[in-house]
Amino acid sequence: MSTENEGNERTAAEAVPSVPPVPADAPQGSPGSTPAPAPSPEGESAATTPMAAVPPTPPHAPSHPHAPQSAAEANWPPPPPPAVPAYASHGAEGGGPVWGAPSQPYAPEAPRKRGLGGLVAAVAVAALVAGGIGGAFGYWAADRNGSSGSTTVSASANQQDLKRDPGTVAGVAAKALPSVVTIDAQGGDGEGGTGTGFVYDKQGHILTNNHVVASAADSGRLTATFSNGKKYGAEVVGRAQGYDVAVLKLKNPPSGLTPLPLGNSDQVAVGDSTIAIGAPFGLSNTVTTGIISAKNRPVASGDGSGGSNSYMSALQTDASINPGNSGGPLLDARGAVIGINSAIQSTGSSVGQTQAGSIGLGFAIPVNQATNVAQQLIKTGKPVYPVIGATVTMDEKSGGAVISDQGAGGTAAVSKDGPADRAGLKAGDVITKFNDTVIDSGPTLIGEIWTHKPGDRVTLTYQRDGRTETAEVTLGERNGDN
């Protein structure tokens, strides 16, 4: 697949990047119903799994390679998500996936030291004897006191004793749950499922993932159910396939809506506590906890309906998130939203298992990026993407993002008078750093570019003919997904 930050096509000769987390599948099941697991994509191993609870929806089978797409074009044929992200390739020779747990080699028992068995036996006997004496003494004392029943101690019935402090997980969950909704998306063809969203503002806008609502965006029915069981119809205000973000608007929203407070994802640190709320496998209002286990993970994932790929520089968390958590908030210890749960890493399905669950590797769109997208969608209904005006390959083994020889349809790989052209970049240049972030592949570059806004000035480090060069680039823009 080739593209800079705006396309998803790739040439047939390009190597397929290793699979990053696949976004949560399209929503599954209606809230409260028993979710029916959907079949996992064929041949998927160490693949990411969408987190919207999915009924029988089209599998996320990777699409075949396509020609690269230029920065000026916006066709979104679905390239396959990379087989394993660059950050996960560390095999015996540096190229193998490390997502699966290694098998445990057989280790012969070490010879036992003589005399240890006797000592253990002696200790065991002593313990048994002591237990017998204690038991006999206890029975004698109980009999002397005339006690033949059991004595219990009741906790205080004072409700004040049951109050949860605001800083506890219970306190954060109690405050956040009324602002989280379970989304039921039913397409015109009868397909659909459940996902999650949360109240973004007092006007009734709901923030969620694009792949949660994609099946019902053009024709179908969307409902949002609050934690108190009340349901409201909803409609799509706008959605961004590349960012995997969508904004809904409640029809006849209730008064007194309380938006979740938004945090600052740039200030998140590895090890910070996290709280995820969602509807895993259709189980609404589920709360799980964990930590931020990594930042700036390059993630490319399909949208669950055979559409375009999305790219993000994700927050990684070990909080348990599963299909159905998609679109739900990832909170910090204060209860502020720091991300939107969007994808999970999966080891693939096994016999008798049709849909994989959490293995402690979940990925969330940073809230700073999601907020920028949401504001644009509410304002115009269409997303705006920052671009460098160059087509890059999706080959992960190139040691960077390689500017292709040509763009889609034989167009120039570097758009004339575009940002990259004005900065002096040429076809064949290998971009190795974006500001201070190391770039190891095309998807990584796209994810980093999309954390910025059009007009931002950035520094690109690249290699040409064995020399390392730098260039100052002012990001351009592309409007819409098409």
N, C-alpha and C positions, 0 to 999 in steps of 0.2 A: 504494500500500500504506500502510496506516496501522497504527501500533502504537507503543507506546513500546518498551521493551526486551523486551516479552514476546510480541508477536504478529507476524504476517506478512501480515495482510490489508490491503487498501487499497480506497478508493472508486474508481469508474470515472473520476471526474473528476480524480483525482490524476495529476500528471505522473510519469512513470517516471524515477527517478534514473538518472544515467549509470552505465554498467556498471562495476562494480569487479571485482576479480579473482574468477573463478569457482573454487570449490574444486576440488581435484584430483578427477577423476572417480572413480567406484567402481573398486576395484582391477582390475587386468587381468592375465590370463595367469598361469600357475603359474611359480614361480621356475625359472630355467634354461631356460624355453621361449622361443621367438622370439616377442616380443610382437606382436600384430596391432593396428595402430592403429585407433582407433575413429573413426567419422565425427564431424566437428565439428558443433555445432548449426547449423541452417539460419539464415541471415541474421545470423550473429554476426560482428561486426567490432569490432576493438579490445576483444574480450571476454576475460575471464579463463578459463584452462583448468585443469581439475583436475590434480592431480599424482599420482594413483594410476594406474598403467598400466592402460588400460582396453580390454577386449575389447568386443565389440558390446554396449554397455549403452545404456539409454535416453539420448538426447541431452539436453543441458541447455537445451532451448528455454525461453525465458522464459514464465512463465504469465501469464494475463490478469489485469488488476487486480481486486482484491477490495475489499470494504468494510473500513474500518479495524477493528482489533481492540483491545478495551479492555485495560487492564492487568490486569484481573481474570480475563481469559479466556486460554486457552492453545491455541486451535486454530492449526494451522500450515499453512494452504493456502500453496502456494508462490508468493509474488510474484516477479516477475522481478527479478533483481539489477539495480541501477541501470545504465543504459547506459554511463556513464563516470563514475567517482568525481569528486566536487567538486574534488579536488586535481589532476585531470587535465584540466579543462575550461579551455582557454586558447586558443580559436580566434582568428581574425582580429578578431572583435568580442567576445572574452571568453567565447564559448560553445562553441567547437569543440573536439573532442578533439585531444590532442597526442601520442597514443600512437604514431602512425605516423611514420616518418621523412619529412620533406618532400622533394619531388622537387627535384633539382638543376637550377637554371636554366642555360640555355646561356650560356656566357661566351666572347665572341670572343677570339681570341688577341691579345695585345698586340704591337705592332710590335717587331721585334727590332732591337737596336742594331747598327749597322754595325760590322764588324770582329770581332764575337764569334765568328762561325762559323770564321773563320780561326784565332782563338786556340784554340778547342776542337779544331779539326783538328790544330793544332800540338801541343797537349797530348797528343792521342790518339796521334799519330805518335811523340812522345817516349816515351810509355808503352810503345808496341809495340817501339820500338827498345831501350829499357832491358830490356824483357822478353826480347827476343831475345838481348841480350848476356848477361843473367843466365843464360838457358837454356843458351847455348853454354858459358859458363864452368862452369856446374854439370855439364854433360855431360863437359867436359874434365877437371874435378877428379875426377868419379866414375870416368872411364876411367883416370886416372892412379893412383887408389887400387885399381883392379882390382875395383870393386864393381859387380855386375850385378843384384843382387836388391834387396829392400826390408828396411828395418830397423824393427822395432816395439818399443814399450816396454810391458810388462805391468804392470797395477796390482798392488799388494800383495795377496796371498791371505790376509792376516791378517784374520780375522773381526772383530777389534776395530776395524778401520778402517771397517767397514760399519755400525757402531752409529749409530742416529739419536738425536739429543738429544731429550729430552722436549718441549722447546718448539717443535720443528719441526712442520710439517704432517704429515710422515711419522710422527713420534713420537706426535702426538695421534691420528692415524688408527689406528695400530697398537694403541693402548690402547683406543680407543672401538669399533672394529669388532666385537670379540667380544660386545659388549652391544647390538648393533643386529640386528634381525631383519627378514626379508622375510616379509610376511604374504600368504598365499594365501587368498582368500575365495571360496567357491563356494556360490551360493545354491541353494535347492531347485529352482528352475526352470532350473538349469544355467548361469545367468549369474554372472559374477564376474571376478576379476582379481587383480592384485598391488598391494600398497602396502608401507609400511614402518612399523616401530614400534621402541621401545627399552625395555630393562629398566628398570622404575621402582623396584622394590624387591627384596629378597632372597626374598620370598614368591612370586615368579613373576608379578607383575603387569606387563603391557606397556601402555605409553601410546602412543596413536595417534590418528588422526582418525576421527570418526564415519563420514564418507562412505567410508572405506576398508572398513569392516566392515558397512555398512548392508545390503548385499545378502544377507548370510549371518547377520544378527543374529537373526532370528526362526526361520528354518529354513535349514539349510545346514551347511557345514563350514568351519572355520577352522584353519589350520596356521601355525606360525611356524618359519622356518628360520634357524638361526644361521650365522655366517660360516664355521664349520667343517663345514657341510653337514648337521648334525643337525637333525631335524624333530620338532616337538612339537605335539600337538593343543592347541587353545585354545578358550575359551568367553568370551562377553561378560559382564562383571561389571556394566557400566552404560555408558550413552552419553548425551550431551547434544547434541541436534540444533542448538540455538541457538549453542552454543559451538564446535561441530564437534570435540568431544573424545570419545574412547571409551577405556575401560579393559578389557583382556582379562586372563584368568588362564590360565597354562599348565597343562595337565593333566599331572600327574606331572613337575613341573619338576625339572631337574637340580640337583644340589648345587653350591654354589660360584658361584651367580649373582652377577655384579658389576653393580650398578645404575650408570647414568651419573650423575656428579655434577651437581647442579642449580645453575645460576648465578642471578643477580639481574637480571632483564630491565629493572628500573627504572634500573639503573646503566649500561646500554648507551649508548654514544655513537655518533653518526654518524661513520663512518670506521673503527670497530673492525673487526678481521679476523673473518671467519666461515668455518666449515667445515660443509658439508652432506653428510650420508651418507644414501644411500637406494638404491632400485632403479628408476632411470629407465627406462621402457619395458621393465621386467622384468630389467634388468641389475643384479643384486644387488651389494651391497658397493661401490657407486660413491661416490667421494669427490671433491667439488669445493670450490673456495674462492672467496672474494670479500670484500666488506665490508658493513657496515650502511650502506645508502645513504639511509635515511630512517627516522623513527620516527613512531608514532601515525598511521599511514595508516588512514583509515576504509575498511573492506572489507566488502562484503556479497556473499555468494556462495551458490549453491544447493548441495544436498548430493549431487548426482549421481544422485538417484533420484526426482526429482520431489517431494521433500519440502519441508520448511521451509527458509528462508534462515538462514544463520549470519552473525553480525556480530562484527567484531573491530577493535580499534585495533592494527593490525599493525606488526611490524617488517618493513621492506622491505630486501631484500638483492639484490645482483647475482650472488651465487653461482649457478652453473648448476643449476637444479632443473627437473625435467620431470615429466610424468605418470608415477607410480610412486614419486616422492619423498614423496608425501603421508604424513604421520604420522611421518616421519623427523626426527631431531634436527638443529637448527641449533646448532652449537657455537661458543664463542668461542675465542680463541687458546690458552686453557689446557685446552680440552677439556670445559668445563662447558656444559650445555645452557642456551641462552638463549631457545629458541623451538621450536615444532613447525611444520615446513614444511607449508603447507596449500593455497596457491593461487599461480597465476602469471598474469601479464598476457599476453594473446595478441593478435596482430594478426589472428587468424583464419586459416583454411586457404586454400590456393591450389590451382590445378589440379595434380592428381597428389599432393596432400598431404591426408591425411584427419585428421591430428591435429597441432596446433601444438606447438612446443617452446619452450625457454627463449629469451627475448629480453632477459634481464638484469633482469627485474622480477618478483621472487618475494616472497611474503608469508608470514610465520610468526606463529602465535599466541604472544604473550609467555609465557614459561614460568611467570611468577608467576601469571598467570590460569589457565593450564593445570593448575598444581599444585593450586590451590584447587578446581578442578572435579574433578580426579582424586581428591582426598581425600574429597570429598562422595560421589562415585560408589562408591568402595570402601566407604564407611561405610553408605550407604543404598541404593545402586543407582540413585538418581535425582538429577538436577541441581537446584540451587537458583539462581534468578535474582534479582538485586536489581532493584527497580522504583521508579518515581516515582508510579505510579498515575494515569497520564494517557495518552491515545491521541494520537499525533502522526502527521502525514502524512509520506509519503515523497517529497514534491515537493522536488527539489533546488534549484529556482530561487526559493525563498522567502527565502533569506538567513538561514535558521536552521531550527529544528525547530518547526513550527507545531502547536499543540494543536488537534485537529480539533473540528468543531462537534458531532460525536457519535461514539460508539464503535461497535463491531460490533453489528449487530442492533438499532440504535436506542438502545443504552444510553448513559449519560452519558459524555462524553469524559474528564471528570475524576471518578475514582471517589470517591464520597462517603466522607468521613472518611479518605481515603487520604493519602499523603505530600504530593502536589501540592495537594490540597484544603486540608489543614491549613496549607500554606504560602501560601495565598491565590491560587494560580494558577487561571486560567479559560480556557475555550475561546476561541481566537483569539489567545492570547498566543504570541509568537514567542521561543523560547529561543535565545539567541545565544552564551552561554558556560556551560560546565560547569566550575566552579572557574576555573582559568586557561586552559582549552582553548577555543578558538573553535569554535562549533558552526555548521555551514553547512547541515545537513540532518538529517532524521530518522535515517537510518542512522548518521551520525556520533555523534548523541546516544546511540543505543542501544549502540554500540561502547564509548563512554566509560563509560556506566553499568555495563556488564558487566565493566569492569576493577576494580570495587569489590565490596564485600560488603554484604548486608543489614545495616542498622543503621549504616552509615557516614553521616556528616553531610557534606553537600556544599552548595556555593553555586551557585545558578542565577541567571544574568542574563537578563532577558527584556524585550521591548518590548511596550507596551500603549498604544494610542492616541497613538503618537508619543513616549511617554515611556519612559525606560530605568529598570527597577526590578531589585532583587535580592531573593532569597528563600533562606532556609536550609531545606534539605530533608533529612529523615532517611529513607534508602532503606528501602522495604519489601521483601517477598520473595514470590516465586511458586515453588511446588514442582512439578517435573516439566515435561515438554514439552507435556502435554495438559491 
